[in-house]
Amino acid sequence: MAPLVYRDKVVVGITGVGYGLHLGADAGGDQLTAGVVGIAGDYGHRGFYAAYDVKTGHELWRWYTIPPTGWEGGFSQTTPDGTPLQRDLAAERAAAPQYRDAWKTGGGSAWTTPAYDPALGLLYAGVGNPSPQFEDRTRPGDNLYGVSLVALDAETGTLRWAFQQVPHDLWGYDVASPPALFDTVVGGNVVPAVGEAGKTGWYFVHDRRTGALLRKSEAFVPQEHLFAAPTAQGIRIAPGAFGGSSWSPAAYDPKSGLAYVAGVHVPMRYQVRTKAQSGGRAALGYTEATPSDDAPRFGTLSAIDTSTGRIRWQHKTGQPLVGGTLVTAGGLVFVGEGDGDFDAFDAATGALLWHAPCGAGVNAPRSPMKSTAASTSPSRPAETNSSAIPQAMRSWCSRCRKKSECANRTQYGSARPRRRPID
């Protein structure tokens, strides 16, 4: 995560503690196969956020994402919003005494920079998956505060509230997309809110004073067998560990109340496996997740009304969207694609205004910029919006990567039809 500086402090967090192996071994037999693997046992560490004095580097406070007491939680049968979880709570409770020290290697990475509210003096941060990833045999309970949005006192690091999106996570549903702060209206009153695009495929809106869930959006990516437990035969689950929305920052327009979310649809096959005993080593239990070969993969750009949770408009892209989104005061939304296109949309209608090839995947998070297109009328056809297209991008055809003399090319951008709304 990038550091956050406020007042006389700099806040950082630790990543990579939600233990999971990304392997590329040959498939077959009892070999660990290509994909992401979580191995049962006491692997990993505890994540934390910490604040340091900007002048001296002295540590001022540290908050561990996994607490030493109470990390088992209430053995929840549902998510906080009431979605059922397929858990064997009796078996988990029976195993809890054996694994009472599992919190010591409980994971909970800090993937993205927190948001800061100076009026409330609170930091809003996401927490990654518990450890070991996917594999729950050695970590019974809810595994607090894995997969949670948390509010911390900015001066002391004290936890003020937590919302665990997925208790006892088995799927790698880190709270990874950076939270956004805005105001919303509830019952005629203006409420300070915090929004976060989850890997589960929902956008959550909370009262940022208390953590109370105000709204959960319609799903912005397809959902299949959501919260189903991995099986020995393997089961296809969507969203998979890539999301939903992963590290991609969502953009928010205070004029319209719309949040613009970059989505990923990569269904994954979750399978419980065992590596046989050999060479004096005990048998090894593990769970692996691999992208499913029998399902399409694509991205979604969704405009979500934060006052209702409904999707105002949505566009489907040929590849998953892993970069961020940017909205301007002039009514434009920008997003980059994995195929190298950089796109501009009408923020209100979702109409594609233009897209320009960059020659490589546009997958990095967005950053603030001054748009020369802010005054461009969204109603004009794309070819008249030449001032909105950077000069260096105008001369390339995104179909064949040739110069402007390519016959397949329109005046600006590509001639190929590319966007269609999702039914």
N, C-alpha and C positions, 0 to 999 in steps of 0.2 A: 504494500500500500504506500501511497505517497504521504509524506508527513503533513500534518495540519498545524499551522502556527496561529495562535490567538493570544492576545495580551503578551505575557512574558513567558509563554509556554510553547513547546512543540510536542505534539502527540504522534506516536508511532505505534504500530502493532506488529506482531509476529505471525508469519504465514507458514504453511507446510506442516502443521502439527497434527492435522486430521489424517493419520497415517493411511496411505494407499499407494500401491506400487503401480506404475505405468510400465507394463512389460511388453516385450515383443518377441517372446519365445515361440517356437513352432507349436502349432496346435496338434492335438491328438494325444490319446492315452491319458496319462495322469500328469502331463506337462502343464505348467502354467501357460495359458494362452495369451495372445495379444489382447490388450485392453487395459482396464483399470481393475486392480485386484485389492481386496481387503482381506487380511489374514487374521484369524482369530488369535487373540493373545494380548499381552501387555506391551503394545507397540505405540510409538508416538510420544507426545508431550502435551502440556497444557498451553493453550494460547493466552495472550494477554494484550491489553492496551496499556501504554505507560506515557506519562507526561514528564518532560525534562525542562529545566531552566534553560532558556535560549542563550543565556550568556555564559553559564558555567558548565552546562551539561549535567548538573546534579539532578538525580531522579526525584521527582516531587510526589508522584503516586504511581501505583501499578494496580490494575484490575485484571484478575485472572478470569478468563471466559468460562472456566470450569471450576466450580466451588468445591472445597474439600468436604463440606457437609451439605446434604440435601440435593446432590446432583441427580439422585434417582427420581426426584419429583414425586408426583402423585400417581404414577403409573396410569397415564391418561389413555382412555379408550378412544378418544377422538382428538382432532386438532382443536385449537381454541375456538374456531368458528363452527365446530360441530361436524366436520367431515369424519366419517368412521375410519379407524385404523385397524388393520388386521393383525392384532397382537395376541399372543398367548400370555396374558397377564399372570395367570397362576404359575406358569413355569418361570416367568421372570422373577416373581416375588420369591419363589423357592430358591432360585439361584443367587439372589442378591447377597446373602451372607458370604458366599464363597468369593464374590467379586467386590467386596466392600471397598477395596482400594483401587478400583478401576478408574476413579477420577484422576489419579496421578498421571495417567497417560490418556486423558480424556479428549484430546484434540481441541477443536474450536478455534480455527485460524481467524486472523483479522485480515480480510482480503482487500477491503477498500477503505478509503479515507472517510472518517466520520463527518457528519454535518454538525454545525455549531449554531446554537441559538443564544445570542448574547443577552437577550431579554430574560430568558428563563435560566441562563447559566448551565445549559445542558448540552451534552454531546450525544449524537445519535449514531450508533454503530451497528454493523452486521457481524454475526458470528458464524463461522463455518461449521462443517459437519463434525460429529463426534468421531472418536477414534476407537477401534479401527473402522475405516470407511467400509460401508455396506455390510460389514460382518458384526453381528450383535450377540454372539454366543457368550462373549466375555464382558458385556456391558449392559446388564439388565437395568430397566428403569427408563425414565424420560430423557436422561443424559443432558440435564441443564448445564449451561445455557447454549448448547449446540443448536444451530439453525434458528437463532433468535435475533430479533431486532431489540436492541437495548438502549436505554437512556442512562447516561452517567453524569454525575455532578462534575462539571468542568474543573472545579477548584480542588476537589478531593478524590475524584475517581470512584466515589460511592455509587453503587447501583441504585437508581431511582425506580425504574420499572423495566420489565422484560416481557416480550411477546414471542413465545416459541412457536414459529410457524408449523414445525413438524416435530412433535415429540418422538424420541427413539428413531431417529432417521436411519433408513436403510438404503437410501438411493443417492446420496451425495447432493442434497438440496440445500447447500450453503446459502445463507443470506449474503449474497455477493454484490448485487447491483447497489450502487451508492444511494442512500436515502436522500429525499428532497423535501425541503421545508416550504410550506405554503399555507394560506388560510382557506378554510372552507366554511360553508354555512350549514348549520344543523339546527333545525327547529326555529329558524329565523335569527339565530345568533351566529356571529362570526367566531369560529373556533380555530386556534392555531393547530395545524396538522403536520404530519410527516407521512410521506408516501414512499413505498418501496415495491419494486417489481420483483416478484419471487421466481425462483427456479421452478416452482410448482405450476406456473402459468397464470397466476392471479396477481393483480396489483392491489396492495393493501394500503388503506388510509386510516391513520390513527390520530387520536387526540394526543398531541405531543407533550401535553402536560401530565397525562395519566397513563398513556399507552392503550386506552380503550379503543377497540376496533370500531371505527365508524362505518367503513364500507370495504367490501371485497368485490373486485371487478368481475365481469364476465371473463372466462378463460381467453387469453390472447394467443394461445397455441393449442393444438389438439391435445386431448388427454385420453389415455388408454390404460386401463388397469392401474390407475393411480393409487398408490399406497398398498399395492399388492406385495406380499412377501416374496423374495426370490425363492425359486424352487430348484430341486435337483434336475428337473427336465429343462429348466430355463423358461422364463416368461418375458414377453415383450412389454415394456412399460414406457409410456410417454406422459410428460417429459422424462428424459433420461438425466444423467448427471450433468449434461451440458446446459440444462434448462429447456423450456422457460426462458428466463432472462438471466444471464450469468453476470459477468463483470461489467456488462454494458451499462453505462450511465443513461438513465431516462431524462428527457427534457420536459419542463413544465412551462406552460404559457399562462401567466397570471390574468391576462385579459379574457381568455376563453375558459380557463379552468381545465384545459386538456393536458394530459400527460402523454408523451410520445415515447413508446416502448419498442425497443428492438428485440425481436423474439427469435428463438431457436427451436426448430423441430427436428430432432435427431433421436428417434426411438432407440432404446437400448435393451439388450437382452441380459437379464440378471439371472445368474445361475450359481447355485451352491454346489461346490465341488470338494473333493478330498484328494490330496496327493498322498499316495500310498507310502507306508513305512518302508524305509530302505536305508542301508548303510548304518544301521544302529540308530537312525533318527525316527522319531515317532511320526505317525501319520499327521498330516497338516490339513486342517480345515480352512477353507477360504471361499469367498464369494467374488465372482468376477462380473464385470459389466462391459459389454462390447456393443458398438453400434450395430443395429439390426440391418441385415442385408435385404430383408424382405419388406421394407417400408420406405417410402419416399422421404427425402430430407429437403428442407427448405427453410426460409426465414419469413417472418412477419413484421411489418411496421404497423403499429396500432396506435390510434388516437383514442385515449380512454378518458371519458368524462369523469373527473374525480368527484363531482357532486352526486353522481348516480351510480357509478361503477360500470356504466354501459360503454360499449365500444362504438364510437361515433363513425369511424371508418377504419379500414384495414387493407393493406396491400401485401401481396405475397411476392417473395423474391426467390430466385432460383437457388440460392445458397443461404444457409443460416446466417443471420446477422449477429456478428460478434463485436462490432464496434458500437459506439454510442450514437445518440441523436442530438441534434441542436435545433432549437426553434428561435426565430428572430422576431423582433417587434414589428417587422414589415410583413409578417404572415407567411414566412417560409420555414420549411422543415428540411434539414439536411441529414443524410445518412450515407454511409459507405457500404459497399458490398464486397463479398469475397471474390467475385469475378473481376474486380478492378474498377467497377463503375462508381462514380460519385453522383448522388441523386439529389434533386431539389423537388419538393412537393409543395402544393398549396396546403397550408396548415389547416384551413377550415374544411376543405372538401376532399383532400387526399389526391387531387389530380397531380399526375407527374408533369412538372413543368419542363424539366430537362434532365439529362444525365450525361456525364462526360467520363471517358475512359482515363484511368490513371496508370494503366500498364501493370499493376499488381494489386493484390487484395487490399481494400481500404478497411482494415480491421482494428485500427487503434481507436481508443475512446476519443470523443469529440472534445474540442476546446473552444472557449469563447472567441469570437472573431467579429470584426466589423463587416457587415454584409453590404456589398454594393447593390444587392438586389432588393433591398428593403422597400424601395418605392416602386418596384415593378408590379404592374397590375396582374393579379393571378388569372384574370379572365382572358388575357391575351394568349394566343397560341405560342407554343414553345419556340418556334423559329424566330419570333419577334423579340424574344427576351435575350438578345445577344449580350447586353451589358451585364446580365447575371452570370455569364459563363466566363471563367478565367481565360484570358487570351491564350495561355499555353495549352489549354485543353480543347480549343476550338478546331484544331486542324487534324485531329485523329479520328478515325473510324473505329468504334469499339467492337465491330464485328471482325474485321480483318487486320486491324492495327496499322492500316496504311494511311498515307497522308490524305489531304482533302480532295485529291482527284478521284478517290474511290467512288465508283458508281453506286454503291450500296448506301451511300451516306446521304442523310438529309442535310439541310443547311448547317445545323448544329446538332451534334450527337449522332446517335445511331438510328437507322431506318427500321430496325427490327422491332416488332411489337413485343413488349416485355412485361408489362404489369397488368395484373387482373385482380379484381377484388376476390376475396375468399367467399365462397357460397355459405 
